[in-house]
Amino acid sequence: MQRKVNLFNRPLPTAEQDRRNQLNWGIVGALIAVIILAVCGYLFVFQPGTKEYSADFKEAQAVRSGVDVRVAGISVGSISGVELLDDRVRVKFRVDKDIFLGDATTASMKMLTTVGGYYMALTPMGTTSLGDKPIPPERVNMPYSLLETFQQATPKVEKIKATPVRESMSQLNQALEDQPESIRNTVGTFNRMFDNILRQQDQAGDFVKVMSEYSTTVNKNGDLLLSLMRNMSVFFSAAEVNLAGFKSYLSNTTQLVQRLGPLLNVYLDDIDPLASRFDALVAKAREVVQQAEPAIADAKEMLKNLQKTIAPDGTIQLDQSEKTFLATNVCIPSPGVTC
């Protein structure tokens, strides 16, 4: 006969058993923490999927761990360590395993921006893998070298004569002491100049606002302006046709009078005064016609230019001649009118 065990009625552990259980759980937790730390350390140090290379620098003022490593501008790794040797600096870096670095690869430190920041640029070259051999200093470039700068500057500085420099500094100091107000006046002049620029900027802003309000007002009254243009166009078109007809009438009347003149020689005394007055009247009418023709032509040209700036809905636009149709666009053939 099987014996049933009631889980809810299990006896409580003794103090010794409780201490042993806590110790066992503590050991298990410590082992898990050690394993996790070991895995993290391995991933941090060896970085699976990457391969470590090295390069020798003459100096390392811009090199430090964590600096980005790039190939053709693309990030492929980072600097993992910097080690000082006897006459050079050994820089270790890790890049993706897919990146092939040949035995003629070059390295250079470049600036990220003009205000700071660096990255190491690699140029893979060669047919044989670089392997464990470091990139020699001859194939490593720096953005600038402090050592070379001091070496080149030292001979030039030694040639500088201290006496003229000291005299120049003394004269400058004396000039500033004799005219202490000059600097203050110069600063005041610059301040006034900047104030004027700011005021002109405000005036320009006010001008833009006025132009904006003007444009808005014109757009609101665009329908009225468009209607006025259409009426003016009809008026000038009709005036042009009527003027051409009037010119034809004057010409035909003049010809008629000239043809009737020889037939009425018996009444010459009465006809000549009338003909003279009629010729004067015709000449005056021709002058009026000659003056009216340019005015009508200018008015049509003005309407043509305004037509390009007003849309059919009355708003001001540019190059809208194909959308707005006026009567001045129509030519009606008639006597004296050439289309």
C-alpha positions as CSV (number, residue, x, y, z in Angstrom):
1,M,0.0,0.0,0.0
2,Q,1.4,3.3,-1.2
3,R,1.9,6.1,1.3
4,K,0.5,9.5,0.4
5,V,2.7,12.5,1.2
6,N,1.0,15.8,1.9
7,L,3.1,18.7,0.6
8,F,1.4,21.2,2.7
9,N,2.2,19.2,5.9
10,R,6.0,18.9,5.3
11,P,8.0,19.5,8.4
12,L,9.8,22.8,8.7
13,P,13.6,22.7,8.0
14,T,15.8,22.9,11.0
15,A,18.2,25.8,11.4
16,E,21.1,23.7,10.2
17,Q,19.2,22.8,7.0
18,D,18.1,26.4,6.4
19,R,21.7,27.6,6.7
20,R,22.9,24.9,4.3
21,N,20.2,25.8,1.7
22,Q,21.2,29.5,1.8
23,L,24.8,28.6,1.4
24,N,24.1,26.4,-1.6
25,W,22.0,29.1,-3.2
26,G,24.8,31.7,-2.5
27,I,27.4,29.4,-4.2
28,V,25.1,28.9,-7.2
29,G,24.5,32.7,-7.5
30,A,28.2,33.4,-7.2
31,L,29.0,30.9,-9.9
32,I,26.4,32.4,-12.3
33,A,27.8,35.9,-11.7
34,V,31.4,34.7,-12.3
35,I,30.3,33.0,-15.6
36,I,28.5,36.2,-16.7
37,L,31.5,38.3,-15.9
38,A,33.8,35.9,-17.7
39,V,31.6,36.0,-20.8
40,C,31.4,39.8,-20.8
41,G,35.1,40.0,-20.3
42,Y,35.7,37.7,-23.2
43,L,33.4,39.6,-25.5
44,F,35.0,42.9,-24.4
45,V,38.6,41.8,-24.9
46,F,38.4,39.4,-27.9
47,Q,35.3,40.9,-29.6
48,P,34.2,37.9,-31.7
49,G,33.9,38.7,-35.3
50,T,36.8,41.1,-35.3
51,K,40.6,40.7,-35.7
52,E,43.3,42.7,-34.0
53,Y,46.1,44.5,-35.8
54,S,48.6,47.1,-34.7
55,A,50.4,50.2,-36.0
56,D,53.5,52.0,-34.8
57,F,53.3,55.8,-34.3
58,K,56.1,58.2,-33.8
59,E,53.9,60.1,-31.4
60,A,50.3,59.6,-30.2
61,Q,48.9,63.0,-29.1
62,A,45.6,62.3,-30.9
63,V,45.5,58.5,-30.3
64,R,43.5,56.9,-27.5
65,S,41.4,53.8,-26.8
66,G,37.9,53.9,-28.3
67,V,38.8,56.1,-31.3
68,D,36.9,55.0,-34.4
69,V,38.7,53.1,-37.2
70,R,37.3,53.6,-40.7
71,V,38.0,52.3,-44.2
72,A,36.8,54.5,-47.0
73,G,34.8,56.6,-44.5
74,I,32.9,53.6,-43.1
75,S,33.4,52.6,-39.5
76,V,34.9,49.1,-39.2
77,G,36.3,49.0,-35.7
78,S,38.0,50.9,-33.0
79,I,41.3,51.4,-31.2
80,S,41.6,48.8,-28.4
81,G,44.9,49.8,-26.8
82,V,47.9,52.2,-26.8
83,E,51.3,51.0,-25.6
84,L,54.5,53.0,-25.2
85,L,57.7,51.4,-26.5
86,D,61.2,52.6,-26.5
87,D,61.1,54.9,-29.6
88,R,57.5,54.6,-30.8
89,V,53.9,54.1,-29.7
90,R,52.3,50.8,-30.5
91,V,48.6,51.3,-31.2
92,K,46.4,48.2,-31.3
93,F,43.0,48.2,-33.1
94,R,40.4,45.7,-34.0
95,V,38.4,45.6,-37.3
96,D,35.8,43.3,-38.8
97,K,37.1,40.0,-40.0
98,D,35.6,40.7,-43.4
99,I,38.1,43.6,-43.9
100,F,41.3,42.5,-45.6
101,L,44.4,44.5,-44.6
102,G,47.4,43.8,-46.8
103,D,51.1,44.1,-46.0
104,A,51.3,47.5,-47.6
105,T,48.3,49.0,-45.7
106,T,48.7,52.6,-44.5
107,A,47.1,54.4,-41.5
108,S,46.5,58.0,-40.8
109,M,44.9,60.0,-38.1
110,K,42.3,62.5,-39.4
111,M,40.2,65.2,-37.8
112,L,36.5,64.7,-37.6
113,T,35.7,68.5,-37.4
114,T,37.6,71.7,-37.3
115,V,36.9,72.0,-33.6
116,G,38.2,68.6,-32.6
117,G,37.7,64.9,-32.7
118,Y,39.8,62.3,-34.5
119,Y,39.5,58.9,-36.3
120,M,42.0,56.5,-37.7
121,A,41.7,56.0,-41.5
122,L,43.0,52.8,-43.0
123,T,43.9,52.3,-46.7
124,P,44.1,48.6,-47.4
125,M,47.0,47.8,-49.8
126,G,49.0,44.7,-50.7
127,T,48.3,41.2,-51.7
128,T,49.5,39.4,-48.5
129,S,47.7,39.7,-45.2
130,L,49.2,42.1,-42.7
131,G,48.9,39.4,-40.0
132,D,50.7,40.2,-36.7
133,K,53.2,42.6,-38.2
134,P,52.5,46.2,-37.2
135,I,52.1,49.0,-39.7
136,P,55.6,50.7,-39.7
137,P,55.9,54.5,-38.9
138,E,56.8,55.2,-42.5
139,R,53.2,54.3,-43.5
140,V,51.5,56.1,-40.6
141,N,50.5,59.8,-41.0
142,M,49.5,62.3,-38.4
143,P,47.4,65.5,-39.0
144,Y,50.3,67.4,-37.4
145,S,53.4,66.6,-35.5
146,L,54.4,68.6,-32.4
147,L,57.9,67.3,-32.5
148,E,58.5,68.3,-36.1
149,T,56.9,71.7,-35.4
150,F,59.2,72.4,-32.5
151,Q,62.2,71.1,-34.4
152,Q,61.5,73.4,-37.4
153,A,60.5,76.4,-35.2
154,T,63.6,76.3,-32.9
155,P,66.1,77.5,-35.6
156,K,63.8,80.3,-36.7
157,V,63.0,81.4,-33.2
158,E,66.8,81.6,-32.4
159,K,67.2,84.0,-35.4
160,I,64.6,86.4,-34.0
161,K,66.3,89.5,-32.4
162,A,64.8,90.1,-29.0
163,T,65.6,93.9,-29.0
164,P,63.3,95.0,-31.8
165,V,60.5,92.8,-30.4
166,R,61.0,94.3,-27.0
167,E,61.0,97.9,-28.4
168,S,57.9,97.2,-30.5
169,M,56.0,95.9,-27.4
170,S,57.2,98.8,-25.4
171,Q,56.0,101.3,-28.0
172,L,52.6,99.6,-28.2
173,N,52.2,99.6,-24.5
174,Q,53.2,103.3,-24.4
175,A,50.7,104.2,-27.1
176,L,47.9,102.4,-25.3
177,E,48.8,104.3,-22.1
178,D,48.9,107.7,-23.8
179,Q,45.6,107.2,-25.5
180,P,43.4,105.1,-23.3
181,E,40.3,106.5,-24.9
182,S,41.1,105.3,-28.3
183,I,40.1,101.7,-27.6
184,R,36.9,102.9,-25.9
185,N,36.1,105.1,-28.9
186,T,36.7,102.3,-31.3
187,V,34.4,100.0,-29.4
188,G,31.8,102.7,-29.3
189,T,32.1,103.2,-33.0
190,F,31.5,99.5,-33.6
191,N,28.5,99.5,-31.3
192,R,26.9,102.4,-33.2
193,M,27.6,100.7,-36.5
194,F,25.9,97.5,-35.2
195,D,23.0,99.6,-33.9
196,N,22.6,101.2,-37.4
197,I,22.6,97.8,-39.0
198,L,19.9,96.5,-36.6
199,R,17.8,99.6,-37.3
200,Q,18.1,99.1,-41.1
201,Q,17.2,95.5,-40.6
202,D,14.0,96.6,-38.8
203,Q,13.3,99.1,-41.6
204,A,13.7,96.4,-44.1
205,G,11.3,94.2,-42.1
206,D,8.8,97.0,-42.0
207,F,9.1,97.5,-45.7
208,V,8.4,93.8,-46.3
209,K,5.4,94.0,-44.1
210,V,4.0,97.0,-46.0
211,M,4.6,95.2,-49.3
212,S,2.8,92.2,-47.9
213,E,-0.2,94.3,-46.8
214,Y,-0.2,96.0,-50.2
215,S,-0.2,92.7,-52.1
216,T,-3.0,91.4,-49.8
217,T,-5.1,94.5,-50.5
218,V,-4.6,94.2,-54.3
219,N,-5.5,90.5,-54.2
220,K,-8.7,91.3,-52.3
221,N,-9.6,93.8,-55.0
222,G,-8.5,91.6,-57.8
223,D,-12.0,91.1,-59.2
224,L,-12.5,94.8,-59.5
225,L,-9.2,95.3,-61.2
226,L,-9.8,92.4,-63.6
227,S,-13.2,93.8,-64.5
228,L,-11.7,97.3,-65.1
229,M,-9.0,95.8,-67.3
230,R,-11.6,93.9,-69.4
231,N,-13.7,97.1,-69.8
232,M,-10.7,99.1,-70.8
233,S,-9.7,96.4,-73.3
234,V,-13.1,96.5,-74.9
235,F,-13.0,100.3,-75.0
236,F,-9.6,100.6,-76.6
237,S,-10.4,97.8,-79.1
238,A,-13.5,99.6,-80.2
239,A,-11.6,102.9,-80.3
240,E,-9.0,101.4,-82.6
241,V,-11.6,100.0,-85.0
242,N,-13.6,103.3,-85.0
243,L,-10.4,105.3,-85.5
244,A,-9.5,103.1,-88.5
245,G,-13.0,103.6,-89.9
246,F,-12.7,107.4,-89.4
247,K,-9.4,107.4,-91.2
248,S,-11.0,105.6,-94.1
249,Y,-13.9,108.1,-94.1
250,L,-11.6,111.1,-94.3
251,S,-9.6,109.5,-97.1
252,N,-12.7,108.7,-99.1
253,T,-14.2,112.2,-98.5
254,T,-11.0,113.9,-99.6
255,Q,-10.9,111.8,-102.8
256,L,-14.6,112.7,-103.5
257,V,-14.0,116.4,-103.1
258,Q,-10.9,116.2,-105.4
259,R,-12.9,114.4,-108.1
260,L,-15.8,116.9,-107.9
261,G,-13.5,119.9,-108.2
262,P,-13.0,119.9,-112.0
263,L,-16.7,119.4,-112.7
264,L,-17.7,122.5,-110.7
265,N,-15.4,125.1,-112.3
266,V,-18.4,127.3,-113.1
267,Y,-18.9,127.7,-109.4
268,L,-15.2,128.2,-108.6
269,D,-15.7,131.3,-106.6
270,D,-18.1,129.5,-104.2
271,I,-16.4,126.1,-104.1
272,D,-12.8,127.2,-103.4
273,P,-13.5,128.8,-99.9
274,L,-15.5,125.7,-99.0
275,A,-12.8,123.4,-100.2
276,S,-10.1,125.3,-98.3
277,R,-12.1,125.1,-95.1
278,F,-12.8,121.4,-95.7
279,D,-9.1,120.7,-96.3
280,A,-8.2,122.5,-93.0
281,L,-10.8,120.5,-91.2
282,V,-9.4,117.2,-92.7
283,A,-5.8,118.2,-91.8
284,K,-6.9,118.9,-88.2
285,A,-8.7,115.6,-88.1
286,R,-5.7,113.8,-89.3
287,E,-3.6,115.3,-86.6
288,V,-6.1,114.1,-84.0
289,V,-5.9,110.6,-85.5
290,Q,-2.1,110.6,-85.5
291,Q,-2.1,111.6,-81.8
292,A,-4.8,109.0,-80.9
293,E,-3.1,106.1,-82.6
294,P,0.1,106.0,-80.3
295,A,-2.0,106.6,-77.2
296,I,-4.2,103.6,-78.1
297,A,-1.1,101.5,-78.9
298,D,0.5,102.4,-75.6
299,A,-2.7,101.6,-73.7
300,K,-2.9,98.2,-75.4
301,E,0.7,97.5,-74.5
302,M,0.0,98.5,-70.9
303,L,-3.0,96.2,-70.7
304,K,-0.9,93.4,-72.3
305,N,1.7,93.8,-69.5
306,L,-0.9,93.9,-66.8
307,Q,-2.6,90.9,-68.2
308,K,0.6,88.8,-67.4
309,T,0.4,89.7,-63.7
310,I,-3.3,89.0,-63.0
311,A,-4.9,85.6,-62.9
312,P,-8.5,84.9,-64.0
313,D,-9.5,84.8,-60.3
314,G,-8.1,88.3,-59.8
315,T,-5.0,87.4,-57.8
316,I,-1.6,88.8,-58.8
317,Q,0.6,86.3,-60.5
318,L,3.4,86.2,-63.0
319,D,3.3,84.8,-66.6
320,Q,-0.4,84.1,-66.7
321,S,-1.0,85.4,-70.3
322,E,-2.3,82.1,-71.4
323,K,-5.1,82.0,-68.8
324,T,-6.4,85.6,-69.0
325,F,-8.2,86.5,-72.3
326,L,-8.9,90.1,-73.1
327,A,-10.7,91.8,-76.0
328,T,-7.3,93.4,-77.1
329,N,-6.2,89.9,-78.0
330,V,-8.9,89.9,-80.8
331,C,-8.4,91.5,-84.2
332,I,-11.5,92.2,-86.3
333,P,-10.9,92.8,-90.1
334,S,-12.4,96.0,-91.3
335,P,-11.6,98.8,-93.7
336,G,-8.3,100.4,-92.7
337,V,-7.5,97.6,-90.1
338,T,-4.8,95.1,-91.0
339,C,-4.8,91.8,-88.9
